[in-house]
Amino acid sequence: MNLAAAVGLLACTLVVAASAGTLPLVPTYTCDPAACKPSENCQCATYVSPLPQEEMPQFVLYTHDDAIMPEITDAIKETVGDRTNPNGCTIPLTWFTIKYGTEPNCNLVKQLWREGHEIALHTRDHVRLDAPLTNEQKDQMKSVKSWLNETCGIPLEHMVGMRDPFLVNNPDTREVQHEMGLLYDSTINEHWTNDGLWPTSANGSARLLPYTMDSGIPQICNAVMDGVCEQSERYPGLWEVPVWVLQTSKYPMDAYAMDPGGDVYALLKVNFDAEKMYEGQPRGFPFGDFDLADVMLPEDDDMDIPSGSDEEQEEDLQTESGFSNVLVVDNLPAVPAEKYDKLTAILTKIFGGSGRIREGGLFHPQDEATKRSKGYAFVEYENAEQARAAQFVAHIWEVRTGRRLRTFDGPQEEYAVGALARPDGGMKWPAFRWGGGGGGAPTYLAHMKRNAISVYEAPEMGMLDKRSVKMEDVQDWEWSPSTSEAALCAYQAEQGNLPARVVIMRLPEREELRQKNLFSVAGIKLTWHPQGDYLAVQVDKWTKTKKSTNTNFELFSMREKDIPIDMLELPNKGEKILQFAWEPRGSRFALLHGDGGRPSAPLPLRQQSLLILAACPPPFKTPHDRFFQLIWRPRPPSQLPEERQREIVKNLRKYSKRYEEEDEALLAQADTEFVGERERQLTEWRSWLASKQAYAQEREQFARAQLGERAAAHDRFTVKAVEVSVVLDVKEEKMAA
């Protein structure tokens, strides 16, 4: 529930009697519930709900302050996960937003609003709002709303709440909020005490609920953060949603309004224990006898289990399902005997959450000599369904209908084969790859398994011909990107005296279009041309000594009859291939090869219709310090048919002449416009000058009338410019012969 919705709920449900002396509020606060009615958007301050505790809804107002950025929204959404409210709705947040940092992410802001989240205000640049407010501070409060509306598209009427940065509040900030027509503020801290020193809430289990400021503010505003409240403040219709401070004792100096430290679990238990909540408050959380220490690692001892703050991040524990009801857990820390029992207890708690482990069903083996754990364990559940909770599972969905089309599950090792197997036993992605679908052809999804490739046809996702494509010791495969047919290439490793094999197959016929046998293969890399016109197979072959490798390319021309294969070798066979890339549209490719930090590119070579471009003399050269990477902008495909493109190339001179004439006409037009502008300015100047002639004549006549003969004598003088040469110095120097 977001804050705006919560305020609306309270306005409809809170009907209580609250008067001076009945609540532990500031003595000057009085409110008449007969005059202040929720039905009229007015609510007296109270900490007592009109509903019995068992009927009062338990809700959390989830808020976030400052900039909206992808990394923040992703992290917050992870805390929510797939949870929903009791009515089935997703869990919304209130995002108190600033412009600074949010500016590049307007699309994300609008997406959050469309998903039902509340966008609220937090000033433009997150500035302190100390009183008295300057015009700039007031603009900071107001302009963020107009920016969110004009730039991010959030409707003005949907932005109804505000939280002041740093929780600094005063009468000036509330006056501006009231002028803006906001529904609520959520800035003032609400703490508790039971000794009368700060009379606001009675104790930790009786907290002040949201109220309107029609009758003033019943809180002590400066107990925790920088706040100021005055007895004369009245803001009809403006709600205050107090920020409940987390306290470890009855004194506000032991309180946290933000960024709590120390034992956070104990802090939450002190403030929200269900057994201590006041009967007029929502139900708390059932902490009961649960002790966090039962699942905590010993102090100053992480038992070699990496934390999220370590500089070198390590992967989480990898779990793989075996058969039936047994789970195999790998990549566990190998701990000494004194830590073995503690780690075993932690594993029992972790994996016991997926189901009930049979008695003695967790086997955590130790080395008999050193008594260190071996880094893996076996967990036996009561049934296969419980074990399957930790299995590898992949689902294929139809997005438009929400229908699940197929589920792939089973041990991860069934999918992590060949080039998809990581050194740690995990699986590389993408393991499932889409192909086909062009020109009305069927769309397929395929994955590799041991000695076979399984292909499924959309939209029903049934296995093609109800059987996998058999390929002994298949190591890798790739779909052709061609839109005219569905074809894939696959690499099968050597087996004994049988050679390695690269095969190209057309589906659904399962027809082998071409195959190539290879010997002494150390590795294969498959690279399709972007349009599927060619296939480049990079082959790393062992030398006779088996201590090094040489590289060559097998180039398949897919559009030619019988798919001919050309072999390409580098001048220096021992150099390593660092990168290979096809031209986006065309028949050329580029190679980057060499050793270590000094890669080189080959000289231009022609292999029938294929040309290596990497070392062609560049038309220009631009030095850049610390140059690391260059990426070309993709060239979109032409919208013209091929015949039209060929016709344009053939008549390029004619088109060039036409466009040159158009360019010249544009330049001439620009010149005409420039000359016309000059003429306009000159005419304007002459008009202005003519308008001043009469004034100049009047000035001259006035001067003559005032000066008389002296003015006439001035006319007899003649001004001439003369040049005078003066020798300043003469110096003689003897010149060398």
Secondary structure as GFF3:
##gff-version 3
##sequence-region A 1 737
A	DSSP	alpha_helix	3	13	.	.	.	ID=ss1
A	DSSP	three_ten_helix	38	40	.	.	.	ID=ss2
A	DSSP	beta_strand	63	65	.	.	.	ID=ss3
A	DSSP	alpha_helix	70	80	.	.	.	ID=ss4
A	DSSP	beta_strand	94	97	.	.	.	ID=ss5
A	DSSP	three_ten_helix	103	105	.	.	.	ID=ss6
A	DSSP	alpha_helix	106	114	.	.	.	ID=ss7
A	DSSP	beta_strand	118	121	.	.	.	ID=ss8
A	DSSP	alpha_helix	135	150	.	.	.	ID=ss9
A	DSSP	three_ten_helix	156	158	.	.	.	ID=ss10
A	DSSP	beta_strand	161	162	.	.	.	ID=ss11
A	DSSP	three_ten_helix	165	167	.	.	.	ID=ss12
A	DSSP	alpha_helix	171	179	.	.	.	ID=ss13
A	DSSP	beta_strand	184	185	.	.	.	ID=ss14
A	DSSP	beta_strand	189	190	.	.	.	ID=ss15
A	DSSP	beta_strand	211	213	.	.	.	ID=ss16
A	DSSP	beta_strand	235	240	.	.	.	ID=ss17
A	DSSP	beta_strand	243	244	.	.	.	ID=ss18
A	DSSP	beta_strand	246	247	.	.	.	ID=ss19
A	DSSP	three_ten_helix	252	254	.	.	.	ID=ss20
A	DSSP	beta_strand	255	256	.	.	.	ID=ss21
A	DSSP	alpha_helix	264	272	.	.	.	ID=ss22
A	DSSP	three_ten_helix	274	276	.	.	.	ID=ss23
A	DSSP	three_ten_helix	292	295	.	.	.	ID=ss24
A	DSSP	beta_strand	318	321	.	.	.	ID=ss25
A	DSSP	beta_strand	326	330	.	.	.	ID=ss26
A	DSSP	alpha_helix	337	352	.	.	.	ID=ss27
A	DSSP	beta_strand	357	363	.	.	.	ID=ss28
A	DSSP	beta_strand	377	381	.	.	.	ID=ss29
A	DSSP	alpha_helix	384	388	.	.	.	ID=ss30
A	DSSP	beta_strand	392	398	.	.	.	ID=ss31
A	DSSP	beta_strand	403	410	.	.	.	ID=ss32
A	DSSP	three_ten_helix	412	414	.	.	.	ID=ss33
A	DSSP	three_ten_helix	418	420	.	.	.	ID=ss34
A	DSSP	beta_strand	432	436	.	.	.	ID=ss35
A	DSSP	three_ten_helix	438	440	.	.	.	ID=ss36
A	DSSP	beta_strand	443	449	.	.	.	ID=ss37
A	DSSP	beta_strand	452	457	.	.	.	ID=ss38
A	DSSP	beta_strand	462	463	.	.	.	ID=ss39
A	DSSP	three_ten_helix	464	466	.	.	.	ID=ss40
A	DSSP	beta_strand	469	470	.	.	.	ID=ss41
A	DSSP	beta_strand	474	479	.	.	.	ID=ss42
A	DSSP	beta_strand	486	492	.	.	.	ID=ss43
A	DSSP	beta_strand	500	507	.	.	.	ID=ss44
A	DSSP	beta_strand	511	518	.	.	.	ID=ss45
A	DSSP	beta_strand	521	528	.	.	.	ID=ss46
A	DSSP	beta_strand	534	542	.	.	.	ID=ss47
A	DSSP	beta_strand	549	557	.	.	.	ID=ss48
A	DSSP	beta_strand	565	569	.	.	.	ID=ss49
A	DSSP	beta_strand	576	582	.	.	.	ID=ss50
A	DSSP	beta_strand	588	595	.	.	.	ID=ss51
A	DSSP	beta_strand	598	600	.	.	.	ID=ss52
A	DSSP	beta_strand	606	607	.	.	.	ID=ss53
A	DSSP	beta_strand	610	612	.	.	.	ID=ss54
A	DSSP	alpha_helix	642	650	.	.	.	ID=ss55
A	DSSP	alpha_helix	652	707	.	.	.	ID=ss56
A	DSSP	alpha_helix	709	715	.	.	.	ID=ss57
###
